[in-house]
Amino acid sequence: MKKLNPELVHIPVEQLRRRGSYKWARYPDEVLPAWVAEMDFPLAPPVRRALSEAVDLSDCGYSYPRAIGLGEVFAAFAESRMGWRVNPEWVSPTIGILSGISAILSLIAKPGDGVVLTPPVYEPFYRLIREIGSEVVEVPLVDCKLDTAAIDRRFAEGAAALILCSPHNPTGTMPTARELTAVAESAARYGTWVLADEVHAPLALPGSRHVPYLSLSPAAAERGISFLSASKAFNIAGLKCALAIAASEASFGLLQRMPSRVTDCGHFGAIASVAAFREGGAWLDDVIAVLDHNRRLIGELLVERLPEIGYQEPQGGYLTWLDLRRLEIGDDPSTTILERGRLALSPGLEFGDRGAGFARLNFGTSPELVEQAIDRLAAAIHRDA
Ligand SMILES: Cc1ncc(COP(=O)(O)O)c(C=O)c1O
């Protein structure tokens, strides 16, 4: 087993509490936050260095990612870590994954068109579909897997697009090549677009392989766009730089039509992303080792202390989906857990109606804080026992 990097294992809570970003700032100090998708690890050394140099240079103007080779370094990262060949000319910066998806969706879906989502799924997808006047068409996961037959039916009925989430948020599952191939074949048959949100892909955990959607087949490349960034894997989401990736002339044509308010990414985000993709591999391996350790630790602690909670080890990312229905503490157990245990989880209902009785736990932190989270969960649940 890989030895865990001590910097990722011993993270002083007092330091975390001084952070002003959403995860740690939203709740009072007595609450342990394990909700929004931010990690607690220190910045990767190359990222820290690149940002410090930019500060020293007062290099705080508008971004120009082409000059610092964002497309090229991402293509090298994709090839070496995911075995995926990307044309750097067909990579466009965006200020975020959601802004990119929203901009592309508004080019391919008309008001009233259906856009397929696979709940339980990341809530802002619902909002961005509604914002452009399209209709959400739900095709729920079945046992955490894509229901490819039902997706095919929705495509046949005329859905304009599918927003795919791979790895899937909140379940942490990884759609397989087989599921994705079935989706790509259906999309080709009916001319449906697939927008593949692969933001958690650099965090594929040992034993699982992330299959980049665009790498599947020429058909997938023709009518697919991938959205990916260093923002989750390197915890730099607030710096506002993501990528929209095309693998065909047709989809690149769409990227070129994104408005500049979407493609003008943050300069610090571009600098940090270049450093992360170019030199962050060793640190990323260390983060993955801690996440791997944490997901097993959660399983062991739950079996020991809270066997009534349903838990499936996630395959990618640092989020996991807890089934709390057997506890009978209502459709939104996160409220009771926050009140009684002072632990902030994301309510399952945020991910669609099928999230009733579930909650999402963020384990992108030290094993020590993961243990504390489970302690608090147990305290909340066993309070009346
Ligand atoms: C699946 C998924 N997509 C998109 C985002 C948000 O990305 P951005 O902040 O770049 O819009 C998140 C953040 O947690 C996410 O989990």
The ligand as a Gaussian input file, in Angstrom:
#p B3LYP/6-31G(d) Opt

LIG

0 1
 C      -20.523000      17.291000     -11.336000
 C      -20.169000      18.726000     -11.126000
 N      -20.226000      19.584000     -12.147000
 C      -19.917000      20.892000     -12.019000
 C      -19.529000      21.392000     -10.798000
 C      -19.260000      22.866000     -10.672000
 O      -18.258000      23.238000     -11.521000
 P      -17.973000      24.810000     -11.756000
 O      -17.820000      25.422000     -10.418000
 O      -16.734000      24.809000     -12.553000
 O      -19.144000      25.344000     -12.510000
 C      -19.451000      20.542000      -9.704000
 C      -19.058000      21.072000      -8.400000
 O      -19.127000      20.419000      -7.404000
 C      -19.772000      19.190000      -9.870000
 O      -19.710000      18.317000      -8.853000

